Amino acid sequence: MARQFTAIYKKSGKWYLGWIEEIPGVNTQGKTLKETKENLKEALLLILETNRFLNKKEVTGGKVIREPLSVSL
């Protein structure tokens, strides 16, 4: 399932900064815009994977309902 996020890029001196508008903490930098875009995809995947892992660890024991949620904006 593909999800869509908003990537923001900004040149700062010799570096490009990049972050995901919808998810705090997903940010990166690179020497080129291409490098920054690649780094940002990796950062987003790592954050999503880490959050999924941490939440599964936290919700052990007891009854938990886990289901997909889709929204359209």
C-alpha positions in Angstrom: 0.0 0.0 0.0 1.5 3.3 -1.1 1.2 6.3 1.3 1.7 9.8 0.3 3.5 12.4 2.4 4.6 16.0 1.9 8.4 16.5 1.6 9.8 20.0 2.1 13.2 20.9 0.8 15.3 24.1 1.6 18.8 25.1 0.6 20.9 26.3 3.5 24.3 27.4 2.6 26.0 24.5 0.7 23.5 22.0 2.1 19.9 21.0 1.3 17.6 20.3 4.2 14.6 18.0 3.9 11.8 17.0 6.2 8.3 15.4 6.1 5.6 17.9 6.9 3.2 15.3 8.5 5.6 13.4 10.8 7.8 15.3 13.3 11.3 13.9 13.5 11.6 12.8 9.9 14.4 15.1 8.6 17.7 15.0 6.9 20.3 16.9 4.9 22.5 16.3 1.8 25.0 18.0 -0.4 22.7 17.8 -3.4 18.9 17.8 -3.7 19.0 14.3 -5.1 21.0 13.0 -2.1 18.6 14.8 0.3 15.6 13.2 -1.4 17.2 9.7 -1.1 18.1 10.4 2.5 14.6 11.6 3.3 13.0 8.4 2.0 15.3 6.3 4.1 14.7 8.4 7.2 10.9 8.1 6.7 11.1 4.3 6.3 13.3 4.0 9.4 10.9 6.1 11.5 7.9 4.2 10.4 9.6 0.9 11.0 10.8 2.0 14.5 7.4 3.4 15.5 5.7 0.1 14.4 8.3 -1.9 16.4 8.0 0.3 19.6 4.2 0.2 19.5 4.0 -3.5 19.1 6.3 -3.9 22.2 4.2 -1.4 24.2 0.9 -3.0 23.5 1.6 -6.5 24.8 -1.0 -8.2 27.1 -4.6 -7.4 27.3 -7.0 -7.1 24.4 -5.8 -4.8 21.6 -7.6 -3.9 18.4 -5.3 -3.3 15.5 -6.8 -2.4 12.1 -5.9 -0.4 9.0 -7.1 3.2 8.8 -7.4 5.1 5.6 -8.1 8.8 5.3 -8.7 11.1 2.4 -7.9 14.8 2.6 
